[in-house]
Amino acid sequence: MADRPLIGISTYLETGARWGVWELEAALLPAGYPRLVQRAGGLAVMLPPDAPERAAATVARLDGVVIAGGPDVEPVRYGAETDPRTGPPARARDTWELALVAAALDAHVPLLGICRGMQLLNVALGGTLVQHIGGHVEAVGVIGRHPVRPVPGTLYAGVVPEEASVPTYHHQAVDRLGTGLTASAHAVDGTVEAVELPSGPGWVLGVQWHPEMGEDVRVMRALVEAAGATAPESASYEAG
C-alpha cells in the first residue's frame, strides 16, 4: 500500500507512570495496538483524552479510528447502578471516546472498537452492559483464549469466516444491543463477542477480544482496507 491510511487509536490516561527518573501522569497505549496497525498496513497515531468538542476535527484528519481496550465504562453512562465488581471510573476517557465514536459515525470514518471499545460503541448507541460475567478472565493479568463463532452473513464473518480462538481478558459484556447494532459473533457460552452496524454509516465493527495480543491481523487489516478505500484521493501519507 503506497499511501498508508492514518489510523488513530485512543489511549489510557494514567497517573504514576514511571520511566527513567520520572513518575508522572501519562497517556499510555500498549505497544501491541500500533504494531497491529502497522502489520495491517496502516500508520498509527495516538489519541489521548481531549476536549469532546475537538473530536470532530480530530476524526476529520484520520482515515480510521480504533477505540482501545481499558477500564470499565462508568455505569451511569447507560443508566445503571454501579456493581461492586465494576472498576473505578475513567471519566475523561469515557467522555473523549464517546465523542470520538459519535464523530466517526457522523463522518462515516471506519471505526473499530476493541474490548472496552466495543462496549463503549454499544453504550454510545443506547445499549447496556452486563457488569460482571465469569469465565472470560483466566487469571489477573493473564490473557486467556477461547473460541468465537461468527454469525453467517455478517461483516465479521466476511473477515473471519471460521470459528477462531481469540485472546481474551474481560469481565463485562454487551447486554442490550444499541440502536442499529447486530451481534456478529458469540462465545460458546452465548456472550456477544462482536457487534456491527449492518445498515449504518460506513464500516463499523466491535470485537470483545484483544487482537493486539495475538497473531491474527485480519480484523485490523479489514479496518485499514476500509480506511484506505474511504480516504480522500488527495491525501498522501508517505513520509518525506
CORFEN-V498697 format. One record per residue. RES is the residue in three letters. OMEGA is omega as a letter, one per 30 degrees, with the letter a starting at -180 (999 if undefined). Layout:
res-><RES RES>
omega-><OMEGA OMEGA>
This chain:
res-><MET ALA ASP ARG PRO LEU ILE GLY ILE SER THR TYR LEU GLU THR GLY ALA ARG TRP GLY VAL TRP GLU LEU GLU ALA ALA LEU LEU PRO ALA GLY TYR PRO ARG LEU VAL GLN ARG ALA GLY GLY LEU ALA VAL MET LEU PRO PRO ASP ALA PRO GLU ARG ALA ALA ALA THR VAL ALA ARG LEU ASP GLY VAL VAL ILE ALA GLY GLY PRO ASP VAL GLU PRO VAL ARG TYR GLY ALA GLU THR ASP PRO ARG THR GLY PRO PRO ALA ARG ALA ARG ASP THR TRP GLU LEU ALA LEU VAL ALA ALA ALA LEU ASP ALA HIS VAL PRO LEU LEU GLY ILE CYS ARG GLY MET GLN LEU LEU ASN VAL ALA LEU GLY GLY THR LEU VAL GLN HIS ILE GLY GLY HIS VAL GLU ALA VAL GLY VAL ILE GLY ARG HIS PRO VAL ARG PRO VAL PRO GLY THR LEU TYR ALA GLY VAL VAL PRO GLU GLU ALA SER VAL PRO THR TYR HIS HIS GLN ALA VAL ASP ARG LEU GLY THR GLY LEU THR ALA SER ALA HIS ALA VAL ASP GLY THR VAL GLU ALA VAL GLU LEU PRO SER GLY PRO GLY TRP VAL LEU GLY VAL GLN TRP HIS PRO GLU MET GLY GLU ASP VAL ARG VAL MET ARG ALA LEU VAL GLU ALA ALA GLY ALA THR ALA PRO GLU SER ALA SER TYR GLU ALA GLY>
omega-><a l a l a a l a l a l l a l l l a l a l a l a l a l a l l a l a l l l l a l a l a l a l a a l l a l a l l a a l l a a l a l l a l l a l a a l l a a l l l l a l a l l a l a l a l a l l l a a a l l l l a a l l a a a l a a l l a l l a l l l l l l a a l l a a l a l l l l a l a l a l a l l l l a l a l l a l a l a l l l l a a l a l a l a l l l l a l l l a l a l a l l a l l l a a l l l a l l l l a a a a l a a a l l a a a l l l a a a a a a l l l l a l l l l a a a l a a a l a a l l 999>
